[in-house]
Amino acid sequence: MKLVWLRNDLRLADNPALRHACAGDEPVAALFIISPTQWRQHKMAPIRQRFMLAQVDVLGRELAALGIPLHLLRVETFAEVPAALADLCREQGVTQLYANQAIEIDEQRRDHAVSAALVEQGVGCHWLNGCCVLPPGRVLTGSGEMFKVFTPFSRAWLKALDEEGFVIHRAPAPRGEPLPWQPLVERAWVDEALGELTADPRWPVGEVEALRRLNIFLEQAVLDYGETRDFPAIAGTSVLSPYLAAGIISPRQCVAALQQRLGYRPQSKAQPGFVWLNELVWREFYRHLLVLIPTLSMNRPFKPETADLPWSWDPDAFAAWCEGRTGYPIVDAAMRCLNATGWMHNRLRMIVASFLTKDLHIHWRLGEDYFMSRLIDGDLAANNGGWQWAAGTGADAAPYFRVFNPTTQGQRFDPQGEFIRIWVTELADIPAAYVHQPHDWLRLKGRQDYPAPMVDHAVARVRAIEMFRSLEK
């Protein structure tokens, strides 16, 4: 028997591991491992766990309809996985294991240990690229090193894609009579481990839903994406990140759909659709970095010299940021949106990350962990890459000169305060002229229901730049 181990690739279509396992007539089974303790150690958001397990439920039913059983194992930590998987392979008579490669260091170490354990009992292990369009290590500099800056990586990535192309794997055909499937909500041990498993109505699961969102975006918004993507009150983005993070849709499917929609693959900013494609390349960049620079998975900065920055760990200031009590409306609206929905618009992620690191001078690792503990689309590569970019410790050409002004960012990207009014209810009735600097208006009204600014941005900006310049001395 062949066994497909599903992880962050919870789909039938364009799943290389599943497709290769289903080649030939040998029986195929699938596996998903629930690791509650490990997930908590990795700060996995409860909403992300629920989303993922809701998709496992859908996928288990779809696999059963194809005659492929999905086994569920509860294994608390990664350290226990090799022995548990070896036992399952013995019990089921598994001769070949197929899985798509993991990119995070703990997951890679787990997989190496699994390979060692299974090889001892004669089980062949096959690791495939299911997480990237081009496999990590394929896009390198002329000297064979990973690119340290995005723009040359993007050019080389596009060139490599033109040279190699890519294949979209079809969903497997039925392999026998349909099998029964017991929903996860009926399995007491799953509920016991993870609590209530009801799906979030904001985030319906399923490959059909992911493709529906992709197609709507491509039909209605992709041509204007470059002009609308930074405005959180506008539905200008694809909102596919939770589906990409869980592997409900693949990046290859996104690139193929874009190309089909346009009739070509855009190559430069002058061509419609390129800005969104470039966002997919950013995703690839961070994933390739994570594989080729393992220390990024170990709380280390991309730029080693920035490890000596005198970051603050002020718990009170951090709590005010987490709860949306900074006194800067766009920052507070973004954080309250995250806490309520498990998602945040990308422009807002940059604004709040800059505020935490450059205005409050708090270590980026606290922000990175908090995002992971709340985001439905929590993904180590993208989250770490984004936080280090904002903090000035990551892969960027001129990091410390970039200090976002939270007031002008709000004025530019939420000019009428539409987004702010949704989430900062204290400001729901404030005139648009005051929404980004509401304190004088509130004072005139005798109101004290919204906090004063935590810091003077101009002063904080100077301090942030001095922090980085001190490293040059």
KOLDOVO-943885 format. One record per residue (C-alpha): residue number from 1; residue in three letters; x, y, z. Coordinates in steps of 0.2 Angstrom, whole numbers, padded with zeros to 4 digits. Example, Ala and Ser with C-alpha at 12.3 -4.5 7.8 and 13.67 -1.06 7.14 Angstrom:
<sites>
[site 1, 'ALA', [0062, -0022, 0039]]
[site 2, 'SER', [0068, -0005, 0036]]
</sites>
This chain:
<sites>
[site 1, 'MET', [0000, 0000, 0000]]
[site 2, 'LYS', [0005, 0018, -0003]]
[site 3, 'LEU', [0002, 0031, 0010]]
[site 4, 'VAL', [0000, 0050, 0007]]
[site 5, 'TRP', [0005, 0061, 0022]]
[site 6, 'LEU', [-0005, 0077, 0020]]
[site 7, 'ARG', [0001, 0093, 0029]]
[site 8, 'ASN', [-0001, 0110, 0023]]
[site 9, 'ASP', [-0007, 0104, 0006]]
[site 10, 'LEU', [-0025, 0100, 0010]]
[site 11, 'ARG', [-0032, 0098, -0008]]
[site 12, 'LEU', [-0035, 0085, -0022]]
[site 13, 'ALA', [-0030, 0096, -0037]]
[site 14, 'ASP', [-0012, 0100, -0040]]
[site 15, 'ASN', [-0005, 0089, -0026]]
[site 16, 'PRO', [0011, 0081, -0032]]
[site 17, 'ALA', [0012, 0069, -0017]]
[site 18, 'LEU', [-0006, 0063, -0020]]
[site 19, 'ARG', [-0004, 0062, -0039]]
[site 20, 'HIS', [0012, 0052, -0038]]
[site 21, 'ALA', [0005, 0040, -0025]]
[site 22, 'CYS', [-0010, 0037, -0036]]
[site 23, 'ALA', [0000, 0032, -0051]]
[site 24, 'GLY', [-0002, 0013, -0054]]
[site 25, 'ASP', [-0015, 0001, -0047]]
[site 26, 'GLU', [-0008, -0001, -0029]]
[site 27, 'PRO', [-0020, 0003, -0015]]
[site 28, 'VAL', [-0018, 0021, -0008]]
[site 29, 'ALA', [-0022, 0028, 0009]]
[site 30, 'ALA', [-0020, 0046, 0016]]
[site 31, 'LEU', [-0015, 0052, 0033]]
[site 32, 'PHE', [-0017, 0068, 0043]]
[site 33, 'ILE', [-0008, 0070, 0059]]
[site 34, 'ILE', [-0016, 0081, 0073]]
[site 35, 'SER', [-0002, 0088, 0085]]
[site 36, 'PRO', [-0011, 0099, 0097]]
[site 37, 'THR', [0004, 0102, 0109]]
[site 38, 'GLN', [0016, 0106, 0095]]
[site 39, 'TRP', [0004, 0117, 0087]]
[site 40, 'ARG', [0003, 0127, 0103]]
[site 41, 'GLN', [0021, 0128, 0104]]
[site 42, 'HIS', [0022, 0135, 0087]]
[site 43, 'LYS', [0009, 0148, 0092]]
[site 44, 'MET', [-0004, 0142, 0079]]
[site 45, 'ALA', [-0019, 0152, 0080]]
[site 46, 'PRO', [-0035, 0143, 0086]]
[site 47, 'ILE', [-0044, 0150, 0071]]
[site 48, 'ARG', [-0031, 0143, 0060]]
[site 49, 'GLN', [-0033, 0126, 0068]]
[site 50, 'ARG', [-0052, 0126, 0066]]
[site 51, 'PHE', [-0050, 0131, 0048]]
[site 52, 'MET', [-0037, 0118, 0044]]
[site 53, 'LEU', [-0047, 0104, 0052]]
[site 54, 'ALA', [-0063, 0110, 0044]]
[site 55, 'GLN', [-0054, 0107, 0028]]
[site 56, 'VAL', [-0047, 0090, 0033]]
[site 57, 'ASP', [-0066, 0085, 0036]]
[site 58, 'VAL', [-0070, 0091, 0018]]
[site 59, 'LEU', [-0055, 0082, 0011]]
[site 60, 'GLY', [-0058, 0066, 0020]]
[site 61, 'ARG', [-0076, 0065, 0013]]
[site 62, 'GLU', [-0069, 0069, -0004]]
[site 63, 'LEU', [-0055, 0056, -0003]]
[site 64, 'ALA', [-0068, 0043, 0004]]
[site 65, 'ALA', [-0079, 0046, -0012]]
[site 66, 'LEU', [-0064, 0042, -0022]]
[site 67, 'GLY', [-0061, 0026, -0012]]
[site 68, 'ILE', [-0046, 0033, -0003]]
[site 69, 'PRO', [-0047, 0031, 0016]]
[site 70, 'LEU', [-0040, 0046, 0026]]
[site 71, 'HIS', [-0032, 0040, 0043]]
[site 72, 'LEU', [-0031, 0053, 0057]]
[site 73, 'LEU', [-0018, 0051, 0071]]
[site 74, 'ARG', [-0016, 0062, 0086]]
[site 75, 'VAL', [0002, 0064, 0090]]
[site 76, 'GLU', [0006, 0077, 0102]]
[site 77, 'THR', [0023, 0083, 0097]]
[site 78, 'PHE', [0034, 0081, 0081]]
[site 79, 'ALA', [0047, 0071, 0091]]
[site 80, 'GLU', [0034, 0057, 0093]]
[site 81, 'VAL', [0029, 0057, 0075]]
[site 82, 'PRO', [0042, 0045, 0068]]
[site 83, 'ALA', [0037, 0030, 0080]]
[site 84, 'ALA', [0019, 0033, 0077]]
[site 85, 'LEU', [0021, 0034, 0058]]
[site 86, 'ALA', [0031, 0018, 0058]]
[site 87, 'ASP', [0018, 0009, 0068]]
[site 88, 'LEU', [0004, 0014, 0056]]
[site 89, 'CYS', [0015, 0009, 0041]]
[site 90, 'ARG', [0017, -0009, 0049]]
[site 91, 'GLU', [-0001, -0010, 0053]]
[site 92, 'GLN', [-0007, -0005, 0036]]
[site 93, 'GLY', [0006, -0014, 0026]]
[site 94, 'VAL', [0013, 0002, 0019]]
[site 95, 'THR', [0028, 0001, 0007]]
[site 96, 'GLN', [0029, 0018, 0000]]
[site 97, 'LEU', [0026, 0035, 0009]]
[site 98, 'TYR', [0023, 0051, -0001]]
[site 99, 'ALA', [0023, 0069, 0005]]
[site 100, 'ASN', [0026, 0086, -0001]]
[site 101, 'GLN', [0041, 0094, 0007]]
[site 102, 'ALA', [0040, 0105, 0022]]
[site 103, 'ILE', [0050, 0121, 0023]]
[site 104, 'GLU', [0051, 0125, 0041]]
[site 105, 'ILE', [0066, 0119, 0051]]
[site 106, 'ASP', [0056, 0109, 0065]]
[site 107, 'GLU', [0046, 0101, 0051]]
[site 108, 'GLN', [0061, 0097, 0041]]
[site 109, 'ARG', [0070, 0088, 0056]]
[site 110, 'ARG', [0054, 0079, 0059]]
[site 111, 'ASP', [0053, 0073, 0041]]
[site 112, 'HIS', [0072, 0067, 0041]]
[site 113, 'ALA', [0068, 0057, 0057]]
[site 114, 'VAL', [0053, 0049, 0049]]
[site 115, 'SER', [0063, 0045, 0033]]
[site 116, 'ALA', [0076, 0036, 0045]]
[site 117, 'ALA', [0063, 0027, 0054]]
[site 118, 'LEU', [0054, 0021, 0039]]
[site 119, 'VAL', [0069, 0016, 0029]]
[site 120, 'GLU', [0074, 0004, 0043]]
[site 121, 'GLN', [0058, -0006, 0040]]
[site 122, 'GLY', [0059, -0005, 0021]]
[site 123, 'VAL', [0047, 0009, 0018]]
[site 124, 'GLY', [0052, 0020, 0003]]
[site 125, 'CYS', [0050, 0039, 0006]]
[site 126, 'HIS', [0046, 0051, -0008]]
[site 127, 'TRP', [0047, 0070, -0004]]
[site 128, 'LEU', [0040, 0082, -0018]]
[site 129, 'ASN', [0038, 0100, -0021]]
[site 130, 'GLY', [0020, 0105, -0017]]
[site 131, 'CYS', [0022, 0122, -0008]]
[site 132, 'CYS', [0031, 0133, -0022]]
[site 133, 'VAL', [0029, 0136, -0040]]
[site 134, 'LEU', [0048, 0133, -0042]]
[site 135, 'PRO', [0057, 0122, -0029]]
[site 136, 'PRO', [0068, 0131, -0016]]
[site 137, 'GLY', [0086, 0131, -0022]]
[site 138, 'ARG', [0081, 0132, -0040]]
[site 139, 'VAL', [0083, 0152, -0041]]
[site 140, 'LEU', [0100, 0156, -0036]]
[site 141, 'THR', [0113, 0170, -0040]]
[site 142, 'GLY', [0127, 0166, -0053]]
[site 143, 'SER', [0138, 0161, -0039]]
[site 144, 'GLY', [0125, 0148, -0033]]
[site 145, 'GLU', [0119, 0158, -0018]]
[site 146, 'MET', [0102, 0163, -0012]]
[site 147, 'PHE', [0097, 0181, -0017]]
[site 148, 'LYS', [0097, 0193, -0002]]
[site 149, 'VAL', [0086, 0206, -0011]]
[site 150, 'PHE', [0069, 0203, -0018]]
[site 151, 'THR', [0070, 0212, -0035]]
[site 152, 'PRO', [0084, 0202, -0043]]
[site 153, 'PHE', [0076, 0186, -0036]]
[site 154, 'SER', [0060, 0191, -0045]]
[site 155, 'ARG', [0068, 0194, -0061]]
[site 156, 'ALA', [0078, 0177, -0060]]
[site 157, 'TRP', [0062, 0168, -0054]]
[site 158, 'LEU', [0052, 0174, -0069]]
[site 159, 'LYS', [0066, 0169, -0081]]
[site 160, 'ALA', [0067, 0152, -0073]]
[site 161, 'LEU', [0048, 0150, -0075]]
[site 162, 'ASP', [0049, 0154, -0093]]
[site 163, 'GLU', [0063, 0142, -0096]]
[site 164, 'GLU', [0055, 0127, -0086]]
[site 165, 'GLY', [0036, 0130, -0086]]
[site 166, 'PHE', [0026, 0120, -0073]]
[site 167, 'VAL', [0013, 0107, -0073]]
[site 168, 'ILE', [-0004, 0107, -0064]]
[site 169, 'HIS', [-0008, 0090, -0057]]
[site 170, 'ARG', [-0026, 0084, -0059]]
[site 171, 'ALA', [-0036, 0077, -0045]]
[site 172, 'PRO', [-0035, 0058, -0044]]
[site 173, 'ALA', [-0048, 0047, -0052]]
[site 174, 'PRO', [-0059, 0036, -0042]]
[site 175, 'ARG', [-0049, 0021, -0036]]
[site 176, 'GLY', [-0063, 0010, -0030]]
[site 177, 'GLU', [-0080, 0010, -0021]]
[site 178, 'PRO', [-0084, 0025, -0011]]
[site 179, 'LEU', [-0080, 0023, 0008]]
[site 180, 'PRO', [-0089, 0029, 0023]]
[site 181, 'TRP', [-0082, 0045, 0032]]
[site 182, 'GLN', [-0085, 0050, 0050]]
[site 183, 'PRO', [-0086, 0069, 0052]]
[site 184, 'LEU', [-0073, 0076, 0064]]
[site 185, 'VAL', [-0086, 0084, 0075]]
[site 186, 'GLU', [-0092, 0066, 0079]]
[site 187, 'ARG', [-0074, 0061, 0085]]
[site 188, 'ALA', [-0073, 0065, 0103]]
[site 189, 'TRP', [-0054, 0064, 0104]]
[site 190, 'VAL', [-0053, 0078, 0091]]
[site 191, 'ASP', [-0064, 0090, 0100]]
[site 192, 'GLU', [-0056, 0086, 0117]]
[site 193, 'ALA', [-0039, 0091, 0109]]
[site 194, 'LEU', [-0044, 0106, 0100]]
[site 195, 'GLY', [-0061, 0112, 0107]]
[site 196, 'GLU', [-0075, 0118, 0097]]
[site 197, 'LEU', [-0073, 0113, 0078]]
[site 198, 'THR', [-0086, 0124, 0070]]
[site 199, 'ALA', [-0080, 0132, 0054]]
[site 200, 'ASP', [-0079, 0151, 0054]]
[site 201, 'PRO', [-0093, 0158, 0043]]
[site 202, 'ARG', [-0081, 0172, 0036]]
[site 203, 'TRP', [-0070, 0158, 0030]]
[site 204, 'PRO', [-0079, 0144, 0021]]
[site 205, 'VAL', [-0067, 0129, 0017]]
[site 206, 'GLY', [-0066, 0119, 0001]]
[site 207, 'GLU', [-0056, 0119, -0015]]
[site 208, 'VAL', [-0072, 0125, -0024]]
[site 209, 'GLU', [-0073, 0140, -0012]]
[site 210, 'ALA', [-0054, 0144, -0015]]
[site 211, 'LEU', [-0056, 0143, -0034]]
[site 212, 'ARG', [-0072, 0154, -0033]]
[site 213, 'ARG', [-0063, 0167, -0024]]
[site 214, 'LEU', [-0048, 0166, -0036]]
[site 215, 'ASN', [-0060, 0168, -0051]]
[site 216, 'ILE', [-0070, 0182, -0044]]
[site 217, 'PHE', [-0054, 0192, -0040]]
[site 218, 'LEU', [-0047, 0188, -0058]]
[site 219, 'GLU', [-0063, 0194, -0066]]
[site 220, 'GLN', [-0067, 0209, -0055]]
[site 221, 'ALA', [-0051, 0216, -0047]]
[site 222, 'VAL', [-0034, 0210, -0054]]
[site 223, 'LEU', [-0033, 0223, -0067]]
[site 224, 'ASP', [-0035, 0237, -0054]]
[site 225, 'TYR', [-0025, 0228, -0041]]
[site 226, 'GLY', [-0010, 0239, -0042]]
[site 227, 'GLU', [-0021, 0254, -0038]]
[site 228, 'THR', [-0033, 0247, -0025]]
[site 229, 'ARG', [-0023, 0234, -0015]]
[site 230, 'ASP', [-0017, 0246, -0002]]
[site 231, 'PHE', [-0034, 0252, 0003]]
[site 232, 'PRO', [-0042, 0241, 0017]]
[site 233, 'ALA', [-0059, 0248, 0015]]
[site 234, 'ILE', [-0060, 0242, -0003]]
[site 235, 'ALA', [-0062, 0224, -0009]]
[site 236, 'GLY', [-0046, 0225, -0019]]
[site 237, 'THR', [-0036, 0210, -0014]]
[site 238, 'SER', [-0039, 0191, -0018]]
[site 239, 'VAL', [-0041, 0186, 0001]]
[site 240, 'LEU', [-0033, 0170, -0004]]
[site 241, 'SER', [-0020, 0169, 0010]]
[site 242, 'PRO', [-0029, 0157, 0021]]
[site 243, 'TYR', [-0032, 0145, 0007]]
[site 244, 'LEU', [-0014, 0146, 0001]]
[site 245, 'ALA', [-0007, 0144, 0019]]
[site 246, 'ALA', [-0018, 0128, 0022]]
[site 247, 'GLY', [-0014, 0122, 0004]]
[site 248, 'ILE', [-0032, 0122, -0001]]
[site 249, 'ILE', [-0026, 0130, -0017]]
[site 250, 'SER', [-0008, 0130, -0024]]
[site 251, 'PRO', [0002, 0144, -0030]]
[site 252, 'ARG', [0004, 0135, -0047]]
[site 253, 'GLN', [-0015, 0136, -0049]]
[site 254, 'CYS', [-0015, 0154, -0045]]
[site 255, 'VAL', [-0001, 0158, -0058]]
[site 256, 'ALA', [-0010, 0147, -0071]]
[site 257, 'ALA', [-0027, 0155, -0068]]
[site 258, 'LEU', [-0019, 0172, -0070]]
[site 259, 'GLN', [-0011, 0167, -0086]]
[site 260, 'GLN', [-0027, 0160, -0093]]
[site 261, 'ARG', [-0037, 0176, -0088]]
[site 262, 'LEU', [-0025, 0187, -0097]]
[site 263, 'GLY', [-0019, 0176, -0111]]
[site 264, 'TYR', [-0001, 0179, -0106]]
[site 265, 'ARG', [0010, 0179, -0091]]
[site 266, 'PRO', [0015, 0197, -0087]]
[site 267, 'GLN', [0033, 0201, -0086]]
[site 268, 'SER', [0034, 0219, -0080]]
[site 269, 'LYS', [0025, 0232, -0071]]
[site 270, 'ALA', [0019, 0239, -0087]]
[site 271, 'GLN', [0008, 0224, -0090]]
[site 272, 'PRO', [-0009, 0222, -0081]]
[site 273, 'GLY', [-0008, 0208, -0068]]
[site 274, 'PHE', [0010, 0209, -0065]]
[site 275, 'VAL', [0008, 0217, -0048]]
[site 276, 'TRP', [-0002, 0203, -0041]]
[site 277, 'LEU', [0010, 0190, -0049]]
[site 278, 'ASN', [0024, 0199, -0040]]
[site 279, 'GLU', [0015, 0196, -0024]]
[site 280, 'LEU', [0015, 0178, -0027]]
[site 281, 'VAL', [0034, 0179, -0031]]
[site 282, 'TRP', [0036, 0188, -0014]]
[site 283, 'ARG', [0028, 0172, -0006]]
[site 284, 'GLU', [0041, 0162, -0016]]
[site 285, 'PHE', [0055, 0173, -0010]]
[site 286, 'TYR', [0051, 0171, 0008]]
[site 287, 'ARG', [0049, 0152, 0007]]
[site 288, 'HIS', [0065, 0150, -0003]]
[site 289, 'LEU', [0074, 0160, 0011]]
[site 290, 'LEU', [0067, 0150, 0025]]
[site 291, 'VAL', [0074, 0134, 0017]]
[site 292, 'LEU', [0091, 0140, 0012]]
[site 293, 'ILE', [0093, 0150, 0028]]
[site 294, 'PRO', [0087, 0139, 0042]]
[site 295, 'THR', [0091, 0151, 0056]]
[site 296, 'LEU', [0076, 0161, 0050]]
[site 297, 'SER', [0066, 0147, 0058]]
[site 298, 'MET', [0076, 0150, 0075]]
[site 299, 'ASN', [0071, 0167, 0080]]
[site 300, 'ARG', [0087, 0174, 0072]]
[site 301, 'PRO', [0088, 0190, 0061]]
[site 302, 'PHE', [0092, 0189, 0043]]
[site 303, 'LYS', [0105, 0202, 0045]]
[site 304, 'PRO', [0116, 0195, 0059]]
[site 305, 'GLU', [0122, 0212, 0065]]
[site 306, 'THR', [0105, 0217, 0070]]
[site 307, 'ALA', [0104, 0204, 0084]]
[site 308, 'ASP', [0113, 0218, 0094]]
[site 309, 'LEU', [0099, 0231, 0092]]
[site 310, 'PRO', [0093, 0237, 0109]]
[site 311, 'TRP', [0075, 0232, 0107]]
[site 312, 'SER', [0062, 0235, 0121]]
[site 313, 'TRP', [0051, 0221, 0129]]
[site 314, 'ASP', [0039, 0233, 0138]]
[site 315, 'PRO', [0024, 0222, 0142]]
[site 316, 'ASP', [0012, 0236, 0145]]
[site 317, 'ALA', [0016, 0245, 0128]]
[site 318, 'PHE', [0015, 0228, 0119]]
[site 319, 'ALA', [-0002, 0225, 0127]]
[site 320, 'ALA', [-0008, 0242, 0121]]
[site 321, 'TRP', [-0003, 0237, 0104]]
[site 322, 'CYS', [-0010, 0220, 0104]]
[site 323, 'GLU', [-0027, 0227, 0110]]
[site 324, 'GLY', [-0028, 0242, 0099]]
[site 325, 'ARG', [-0026, 0255, 0112]]
[site 326, 'THR', [-0011, 0265, 0104]]
[site 327, 'GLY', [-0020, 0281, 0101]]
[site 328, 'TYR', [-0016, 0280, 0082]]
[site 329, 'PRO', [-0033, 0276, 0074]]
[site 330, 'ILE', [-0027, 0266, 0059]]
[site 331, 'VAL', [-0016, 0255, 0070]]
[site 332, 'ASP', [-0030, 0252, 0083]]
[site 333, 'ALA', [-0042, 0248, 0069]]
[site 334, 'ALA', [-0030, 0235, 0061]]
[site 335, 'MET', [-0027, 0227, 0078]]
[site 336, 'ARG', [-0045, 0226, 0083]]
[site 337, 'CYS', [-0049, 0219, 0066]]
[site 338, 'LEU', [-0036, 0205, 0068]]
[site 339, 'ASN', [-0042, 0201, 0085]]
[site 340, 'ALA', [-0060, 0199, 0079]]
[site 341, 'THR', [-0058, 0191, 0062]]
[site 342, 'GLY', [-0041, 0182, 0062]]
[site 343, 'TRP', [-0035, 0192, 0046]]
[site 344, 'MET', [-0027, 0208, 0042]]
[site 345, 'HIS', [-0025, 0218, 0026]]
[site 346, 'ASN', [-0007, 0218, 0020]]
[site 347, 'ARG', [-0005, 0237, 0020]]
[site 348, 'LEU', [-0011, 0236, 0038]]
[site 349, 'ARG', [0001, 0223, 0043]]
[site 350, 'MET', [0015, 0234, 0037]]
[site 351, 'ILE', [0009, 0249, 0046]]
[site 352, 'VAL', [0006, 0240, 0063]]
[site 353, 'ALA', [0023, 0231, 0062]]
[site 354, 'SER', [0032, 0247, 0058]]
[site 355, 'PHE', [0023, 0255, 0073]]
[site 356, 'LEU', [0028, 0241, 0085]]
[site 357, 'THR', [0046, 0241, 0080]]
[site 358, 'LYS', [0050, 0259, 0074]]
[site 359, 'ASP', [0038, 0269, 0086]]
[site 360, 'LEU', [0038, 0258, 0101]]
[site 361, 'HIS', [0055, 0250, 0098]]
[site 362, 'ILE', [0048, 0233, 0103]]
[site 363, 'HIS', [0057, 0217, 0097]]
[site 364, 'TRP', [0049, 0211, 0081]]
[site 365, 'ARG', [0049, 0193, 0088]]
[site 366, 'LEU', [0035, 0198, 0100]]
[site 367, 'GLY', [0025, 0205, 0085]]
[site 368, 'GLU', [0029, 0189, 0074]]
[site 369, 'ASP', [0023, 0178, 0088]]
[site 370, 'TYR', [0007, 0188, 0091]]
[site 371, 'PHE', [0002, 0187, 0073]]
[site 372, 'MET', [0005, 0169, 0072]]
[site 373, 'SER', [-0006, 0167, 0088]]
[site 374, 'ARG', [-0021, 0176, 0079]]
[site 375, 'LEU', [-0019, 0174, 0060]]
[site 376, 'ILE', [-0030, 0162, 0051]]
[site 377, 'ASP', [-0017, 0163, 0037]]
[site 378, 'GLY', [-0002, 0161, 0049]]
[site 379, 'ASP', [0013, 0155, 0038]]
[site 380, 'LEU', [0031, 0156, 0046]]
[site 381, 'ALA', [0039, 0161, 0030]]
[site 382, 'ALA', [0028, 0175, 0025]]
[site 383, 'ASN', [0025, 0181, 0043]]
[site 384, 'ASN', [0044, 0181, 0048]]
[site 385, 'GLY', [0048, 0189, 0031]]
[site 386, 'GLY', [0036, 0202, 0033]]
[site 387, 'TRP', [0041, 0206, 0051]]
[site 388, 'GLN', [0059, 0207, 0048]]
[site 389, 'TRP', [0056, 0218, 0033]]
[site 390, 'ALA', [0046, 0230, 0043]]
[site 391, 'ALA', [0059, 0229, 0058]]
[site 392, 'GLY', [0074, 0233, 0047]]
[site 393, 'THR', [0082, 0216, 0051]]
[site 394, 'GLY', [0077, 0207, 0035]]
[site 395, 'ALA', [0080, 0205, 0016]]
[site 396, 'ASP', [0079, 0223, 0011]]
[site 397, 'ALA', [0091, 0235, 0002]]
[site 398, 'ALA', [0089, 0251, 0014]]
[site 399, 'PRO', [0079, 0245, 0029]]
[site 400, 'TYR', [0081, 0257, 0043]]
[site 401, 'PHE', [0077, 0273, 0033]]
[site 402, 'ARG', [0059, 0266, 0031]]
[site 403, 'VAL', [0049, 0272, 0046]]
[site 404, 'PHE', [0030, 0272, 0042]]
[site 405, 'ASN', [0021, 0288, 0049]]
[site 406, 'PRO', [0005, 0280, 0056]]
[site 407, 'THR', [-0005, 0296, 0054]]
[site 408, 'THR', [0000, 0299, 0036]]
[site 409, 'GLN', [-0002, 0281, 0031]]
[site 410, 'GLY', [-0020, 0282, 0038]]
[site 411, 'GLN', [-0024, 0298, 0028]]
[site 412, 'ARG', [-0017, 0290, 0012]]
[site 413, 'PHE', [-0025, 0273, 0013]]
[site 414, 'ASP', [-0041, 0276, 0022]]
[site 415, 'PRO', [-0044, 0294, 0018]]
[site 416, 'GLN', [-0062, 0295, 0024]]
[site 417, 'GLY', [-0059, 0284, 0039]]
[site 418, 'GLU', [-0071, 0271, 0032]]
[site 419, 'PHE', [-0061, 0256, 0039]]
[site 420, 'ILE', [-0057, 0265, 0055]]
[site 421, 'ARG', [-0075, 0268, 0059]]
[site 422, 'ILE', [-0079, 0250, 0057]]
[site 423, 'TRP', [-0067, 0244, 0071]]
[site 424, 'VAL', [-0064, 0259, 0082]]
[site 425, 'THR', [-0082, 0262, 0087]]
[site 426, 'GLU', [-0077, 0277, 0098]]
[site 427, 'LEU', [-0073, 0286, 0082]]
[site 428, 'ALA', [-0089, 0281, 0073]]
[site 429, 'ASP', [-0097, 0298, 0073]]
[site 430, 'ILE', [-0081, 0309, 0071]]
[site 431, 'PRO', [-0080, 0320, 0056]]
[site 432, 'ALA', [-0068, 0314, 0042]]
[site 433, 'ALA', [-0057, 0329, 0044]]
[site 434, 'TYR', [-0053, 0323, 0062]]
[site 435, 'VAL', [-0053, 0304, 0060]]
[site 436, 'HIS', [-0034, 0302, 0059]]
[site 437, 'GLN', [-0030, 0314, 0072]]
[site 438, 'PRO', [-0046, 0314, 0083]]
[site 439, 'HIS', [-0039, 0320, 0100]]
[site 440, 'ASP', [-0042, 0339, 0098]]
[site 441, 'TRP', [-0060, 0335, 0092]]
[site 442, 'LEU', [-0063, 0323, 0106]]
[site 443, 'ARG', [-0057, 0335, 0119]]
[site 444, 'LEU', [-0068, 0349, 0113]]
[site 445, 'LYS', [-0083, 0337, 0115]]
[site 446, 'GLY', [-0077, 0333, 0132]]
[site 447, 'ARG', [-0074, 0315, 0128]]
[site 448, 'GLN', [-0061, 0303, 0135]]
[site 449, 'ASP', [-0066, 0287, 0127]]
[site 450, 'TYR', [-0051, 0285, 0115]]
[site 451, 'PRO', [-0033, 0284, 0122]]
[site 452, 'ALA', [-0021, 0298, 0119]]
[site 453, 'PRO', [-0006, 0293, 0107]]
[site 454, 'MET', [0006, 0282, 0116]]
[site 455, 'VAL', [0021, 0290, 0108]]
[site 456, 'ASP', [0026, 0306, 0098]]
[site 457, 'HIS', [0030, 0298, 0081]]
[site 458, 'ALA', [0043, 0311, 0076]]
[site 459, 'VAL', [0053, 0308, 0092]]
[site 460, 'ALA', [0051, 0289, 0090]]
[site 461, 'ARG', [0057, 0289, 0072]]
[site 462, 'VAL', [0073, 0298, 0077]]
[site 463, 'ARG', [0076, 0285, 0090]]
[site 464, 'ALA', [0073, 0271, 0078]]
[site 465, 'ILE', [0085, 0277, 0066]]
[site 466, 'GLU', [0098, 0281, 0079]]
[site 467, 'MET', [0096, 0262, 0085]]
[site 468, 'PHE', [0102, 0256, 0068]]
[site 469, 'ARG', [0115, 0269, 0065]]
[site 470, 'SER', [0123, 0264, 0082]]
[site 471, 'LEU', [0127, 0247, 0074]]
[site 472, 'GLU', [0138, 0256, 0061]]
[site 473, 'LYS', [0150, 0263, 0075]]
</sites>
